[in-house]
């Protein structure tokens, strides 16, 4: 049994008894990375010196008997669009290959206060634009269950590192499903919190009205611990919500008797792989056996979610990525003869094809004469999608369906077909448009041996309920205990 297969509470008990040190945990992380990284390629950068120094510091604190933080000693991987002070943050883009931040993202300060140990920065689709981690400016990441398949994206490195047992947990970001979809593909737990619950300060922006940081873990309990740490109001983030943070850990009661579950027919119909549908229906049977009631519901505007997203997200990306021009930070083209050429060459050389595609889409949608026809109309449809969820939540506690319409696809299978790739997000995108929370948990394996994810969607700021439901399901199945052979 790997150290990282143990529950957080058990690890902390062993630390308290002196049976384990933080250095042991960090050593286990780097030893596992050394054995598996050539097969997985989850990391862009390893911060070994700082991690080992941090481990020694925490070991000394442990020897003095000082009070421990909630994530004391646990090795963590961080998606490379989350700013880390004095540690390169590239967003998996050649344009930021030399960017060394002078400050921490707020979530990093909270992880530090909770006394976790950062192992390194994780691979991703460039600027979080993609669903397979094939759009990284550096290298592909591979699915630990089968390296011929993608790990999902854009938080592919975050999911793969946890599935491969390289770190105890990781942080990802979710704009249209980028935590939940790779979690489903890699057979781990991925939580997208309510928009505004977790600070975005220090998250390099892709689409500011959609982005949200969240945890990827091996089990639901660990997800509750990490969310408990990173959820907080932040005055540095103007979109941070001033809400009371409940005790997510104590919410894991296992009791879901009387829970009302809505299953959208739009997420269980055409386009959903029959094996995925079978696993989701089996999961619903488990919840019914625990006392939940399950009924079909409708989210009528779901069919417009993907086109709506691919107007809004590229429009915001076009605005956010305008700052990468070679002037203030990042790599600058050295073959330019004037300012305009410097802008053009820097962005041409530094940005990948998918990022360029989305910038052009967004610039067009925001251009004079097209704003009302595209961006404004998309915002109106977004409101209708949110209203669909509001209507269902008047009667139901949670909404459940598949996380993704299929299991992971092969590397290279869809990278040159962006429209097909975009449709892989059909189950996750509506949640981001509505700004509500959702969690993906493993619910079985398809005949190809790849994991299937179950998505549990909740009301705004009701992470406690989706964690409770996910935990109850998890405790009555063994899928979260499965590990890939590497």
N, C-alpha and C positions, 0 to 999 in steps of 0.2 A: 504493500500500500504506500503510495506516495504521500509525502508530507502535505501536499496541497490537496489531497483527497479528503483530508480531515476537516471536520467542521471548525469554524472559527473559535467557538467556545472551547473545543477540545485543545486546540493549539494554545490558547491562552492559559488553560489549566496546566499544560505541560511547561509553559514558560514560567508560571507561578511556582511550580514544584522544582524548577531548576533542571528538568529533564531535557530542556530544549533552550537554545539561545536564538536571538535574532540573527546572529551570524550564521547559525545552522540553516535558517530559513533562506537567507540570501545566498548562501553557498549552494543550497538545493536548487534555487532558481537558476543560477548561472551554470551549474552542472547540467541541468535539464536543457537549457538553451544550447549548450555546447554539443549535446547529443542529438538535438532535434532541429536546430535552426536551418541546417542545410536542406532539410525536407520541407520546412514550413515557410521560412523567410518572412517571419512576422515583424521583425524589427528593422527600423531604419538606423537607429543609434542605440548603443548600450552605454549606460553611464556607470560603469563598474566601480571606478574609484570613489565617486561620491556615494554610491550605494553601500559599499563596504565601510566607509567612514561613518555613514549614518547608522549602520548596524552596530558598530562598536560603541557609538554614542548611546544608543538605546540599550545595549547590554550593560553599560555602566549605570545607566538609570535604573535598570532592573535590579542590579546588585545593591543599589542604595534603597530599594524598596519603595520607590516613588510611585505615585498613582499613574496608571497606564491609560493611554488614549483608546478610543473605540476600535481602531484598526492597528493596534500596537504590533509593530514588527512585520506586518504582512507585505510581501513584495508585490508591487503594482506596475503595470505597464500603462503608458499614457499615449493616446492617439496624438499624432504629430501636428495637429492643428490647435492643440491646447498649449498656451505659452508657458514655458518653463525658464525661470531665471538662470542665465549663464549656461543654458543647455540649448543647443541648436534646435530651432523649431522651423521645419521646412514646409509643412503642409504637403509633403511628398512632391514638391515642385522644384525644378531646377532653378526657378526664379528666386527662391528663398533659400537656396543651398547654403548660403553664408550668413543667414539671419540668426543672431545670437541675442535673445531678448534680455532686457535689463530689469524685467519685473516678472512676477508670477501671475498666472491666472488665479482668480479667487478660489476656484476649486482646488488648486494646488496648495494654496495656503491652508485650506481646510483639511486636506489630506495630511499635510505636514503637522498640523495641530493634533490630528488624530493618531499621529506617529506611525504612519505607514512608510514604506521604503520604495522610492522610485527606481526601477530597474533600467528603464530606457524608454525611447520613443518608438511608437508602433506605426507600421506602414498603413497606407490608406490610398484611396483614389485622390488624385491631385485636387487640392482645395475642396475635398469632400464631394466631388462631382463624379458619381459613378456608383454602380451596384455590384462590382466584382473585384475591386482592387487591381484590375488590369490597367487602370488609368494612372497608376503611380508613375512619377517621373523617374523612379529609380529601379524598381524590380517588381515582379509579381509576387503575391503571397499565395500559398497553396492551402487547400482544405486539408486539415489533418486526417480526415477520414479517408481521403483518396486524393493524392496530389495531382491527379489529372483534372480535378474539378476546382472551381473558384471557391473562396471562403465567403463570398458575398462582399458587400461594400456599402458605404465607403469605409466603414470601420472593420475592414477585413482582418487587418493585423491584430486589432483588439480582440476579436472573437477567436481567431486562430491561436493566439498566444495562450488564452485561457483553456481552450479545448485541448491544446497540446501539453498543458500542465507546466508551462514555462513561468507563469506568474500566478499569484493567488486570485487576483482580480485585475480588471482593466477599466479604463474610462474610454468611452467613445462619444461621438456626437451624432444626433439624429435629426435630419432635415426633412426626409421623406420616407424614412424607414431604415436609416443607416446604422442603427444599433440593433433593431429587432430582426431585420432580414439576415445579416451575417450570423447573429446568434442562432437563428433557426437553421441555417445552412451548416453550422459547426456544432450543433447539438448542445448549446449552452443557454444560459438565461440572460436576456437583454431587456433592460427597462428604459423606456422613454418617458421621463417625467412630464407633468403638466408644464406648458410653456410659462416661464417666469418663476418656477419653483427653485431651479438651480441657476446660479448666476452665469451669464454669458460673458462676463468681463474676462478678457484674456482668451476667449475662444475666437480664433481667426474667422471672420464672418464669411459665410457663403450666402445665405438668405436670412436676413436678420429677423424676420417675422416668423420663421419656421425652425431655426436651429435650436437644439437643446442638448445639453450634456447629460449623460447618464451612465450607469454601471453595466458591465458585462461580468458575470460570475458563473460559478459552477452550479449553484443552487439558489433558491429563492431567499433563504435566510441570509445568505451573504449579501444579496442584493439589498435587503432591508438595512443591513448594517452600513453599507456604503452610502445608500440614499440618506440615512440618518445623519451621516457625516457631511455630505455636500449640499443638502437642502438648507437654504437660509436666505433671508433678505440681504441684498447687497446694495449699498448706496452708490457703488461704482457702476451699477447696471440700471439704466433708466427703465428697463422692462422687467426688473425683478419685482416679484409680488410680495407685498407685506401681508403675509398670512401666518397663522400659528402653525408650527411644525409639530405634528402628532408623534407619538411613539410608534414608529413603524414596526419595531421588533416585537413589541407586545401584541401587535395586531395579528400575529401569526398564530391564531388560536386553533386552527384546523376545523372550526365549526362553520359550515355553510348551509345549515338547515334553513329552509325558507328563502334562500337566495333566488332571485329571479334573473334568469339568463335569457338574453335575446340573441338569436342567431340570424344575421342578415342573409336573406336569400341571394342578394347580389354578390356576396362573398363565398357562396357555396354552389354557384351555378357554372355556366359556361366559362371555360378558361382555367378552371381549377382542376389540377391533375386528380384522377379518380383515387389514387393511393393516398394523396394528401387528404382528400375529402373523407376517406375511410378512417384515417387516423384521427381526424378532428371529431367525427361522429362517435368513435370509440371513447374519446376523451369526454365528450358530453355525457355519455352513458355513465362514466365514472362519477361525474359531478351529480348526476341524477341519483346515483346510489348513495351519495352522501347527503341527500335531502334537498338538492336544488331543483327548481322547476325550469324546464327548457322549452322555449317557444320560438317559432320563426317570426322574424320582424322584417321590415323593409327600410332601407336607406336609399330613397329613390334617386338622389342626385349622385350616387357613387360613380355612375358611368362617366360623369364629367370630371372626376377628381384628377385623373392623370393629365388631361389637357390643361385643366386649371393650374395645376402645380407647375407644368412645364411652360407656362407663361409667367407666373408669379416668381418662381425661384430663379430662372435666368434673368428676369428683370432686376431683381435685387442683387444678383451676382454681378450683373453688368455695372451697377452702381458701386458695389463694394470693391470690385477688383480694379476699378479705375485708378486706385492708389498705387498699383504696382507698375510703375513707369520708369524705373531705373534711376529716379532722382533721390528719394529719401532713404530707401533701404532695399536690400536684396541685390541680386546680380545685375550689372549694367553691361549692355553690349559695348564692346570697345572698337567696333568698326564703323561707328556712325560719324558723319561729317557735320551734322547740325542737330538741333534739338528735336525736331520732328522725326528725323531719321533715327535718333537715339530712342525715342519712345517706341517707334515701330519695330526696330530691330530687337530691342530688349524684350518686348512682349512676344514677338515672333519666335525668338530663340528660347525664351524661358518658359512659355506656356505650352501645354499639350493640346492635342486635337479636341478632346472633349470639352476642356475649359474654353477654348476658342469658340467652339460651337455654341456653348451656352451664353457666352458674352454677346455673340452676334444675334442670337435669338432674342435676348433681353434688350439689347440696344434697339433692335427693330420694333419690339413691342412697346417701347417707351418713346419712340420717335414721334415727331410732330405729325398729326393726322392719323396716327394709329393707336395712340394712348387710349382713347375712349373705346375703340373697337376691340382692343385686346386686354390691356392691363385692367382698366376699369371694369370691363365685363367679367373678367376672371375674379376680381374681388367681390363682385355681386354673387357669382356662383359659389364662391367660398362661403359667403354668409348662408346661402341655402344649404350647403353641406353641413355647416355647424348646426343649423336649425333642425336638420334631420336627426342628428345625434341628440339634441335637446329634447326632441319629441319622444324618442325611444326611451331616454333616461327618465321620463316622467313615470314610466311603468316598470322599468327594469333596472337592476343594480349594476349589471355588467353586460357587455356585448362580447361575444366570442366567435371566432372564426379562425381560418388559417393565417399564419404570419406571411407566407409567400405562396403563390399559386403552384409552385413546383418545388422539388428539392434542388440542390445546387446543380448548375449546368457546367459543362466542360469548359476548360480554359480555351479561349479563342472561338467558342461557338457563337457568341453574340456580340463580340466587341466591335465588329464592323456593321452591326445592324442596330443602331441606337434606338429605333422605335420599339423593336422587340425587347431590348434591354429595359427600356423605360416601363414597359407593361409589367415587368417583374415586381414593380412597386405598387400594384393596384390595391393590395390589401392593407398596406401601411400608410400610403399617402393621405387618405381621408383623415386619419388621426392627427397628423401634423397640421393640416388645413384648419381643423377644429380646435387645435391647441390643447387637446386632452391627453391623459396618460394611457400608456399601454405597455404590456409586458409580453415577451415571448418566452415560452417554456418548452422543453423537448416533450414530444408526445408520441414518439415511436420512430421506426425506420422504414423506409420504402424498400422495395425488392432489390434496388441497386446498392443497398447498404448505407445509404446516406440519411441523415436525420431529417425529421419533419418537425416544424414548430407550430405551437398553438398560441394564438394571440388573444389576450384578455384585455379588453378596453374598458376604461372607467370614466366616471364623471370628473370634471375638472377638480384638481387638488384632492381627489379621493384615491391616492396611491395605496392607502391602507387596505381598501377593499380588494383591489386587484392583487396585491401581495397576499392577502388572506386566501383568496380563491386559488391563486397559483400555488401557494404553499400546501393547501389542502389537497389539491390534485397531485402535486409532487410526492406527498407523503403516502399516497396510495398507488404509486407507480414506481418503477425502478429506472426509467429512461435517463434521469439526470445522473445516474451512477455510471453509465456507460462511458468508456474512454477509448479513443482511437489507439491502435497499436502503431507505434512509431519506432 
